[in-house]
Amino acid sequence: MSYRDQYTLGGLALYAAIVPAVVVALSAPVVTLAFAAGALTALAVSHVRAGDDGSAAANEDVRASARTRSVER
């Protein structure tokens, strides 16, 4: 019995389609967790960079006030 008798083109095509689909299905939870962790990290970094109150708008107001004071001098 040769390998040509064991494997058909349709069977190989089915295998070639199923294996990547299974890999994607198994990795989807990991990708979702990585995305969520990245989003939480971005929010935390944004909060830290914005200052004590966590407001980027308030931080921009402080910078604008500092620019205005430096122009007045």
N, C-alpha and C positions, 0 to 999 in steps of 0.2 A: 504494500500500500504506500503510495507516494504522498507527499505533502499536498499535491494538487487534488487528491481525492478527499483529503480531510478538510480543507478550507475552500469556501466558495467566495467569489467576489462580493456577493451580497452580505455574507457573514462578516467578512473583513470590513466592509463599509459600515455595517451596523456597529461593529466593535469600535471603529474609528470615530463614530459619532457618539457612542455612549460613554466612552472613557473620559473625554473632555467634559461632558455634561456632568458626570459624577464628580470629577475634580472640582468643577465650579460649584456644585451643590454643597460639597463638603467644606469648601473654603469660604462660602458666603457668610457664615456666622463670624468667622475670624475677621473678614473684611469689614463687616458691620461693627464689630467691637473696636477695630482699629479706627474706623471713621468716628465713632462716638468718643473714643479716648482723645483723638485729635481735636475734635470740636470742643470738648471740655478743657483741654489744655489751652487752646486758643482763647477761650473765654477767660480762663484764669490769668493768662499772660496779659490780656487786654485789661482786666480788672486791676492787676498790679501796676501796669504802666499808666493807668488813668489817675492814680493817686488814691488817697485815703477814702474819698467818698465814692469811688468807683464810677464817676461820671466823666466821660471824655469831653462833654460839652463844658463842664465846669473847669476842667483842666485847660481847655482852649481859652476860656475867659481869663484865667490867670495869666496865660501867656500873652494875650492881647493887652491886658492891663500893664504888664511889664514892658511891652513895646511902647505903649503910650507914655509911660513914665520916663523911659529912656529918651524919647523924642522931646519931651517937655524940658529936660535938663539942658 
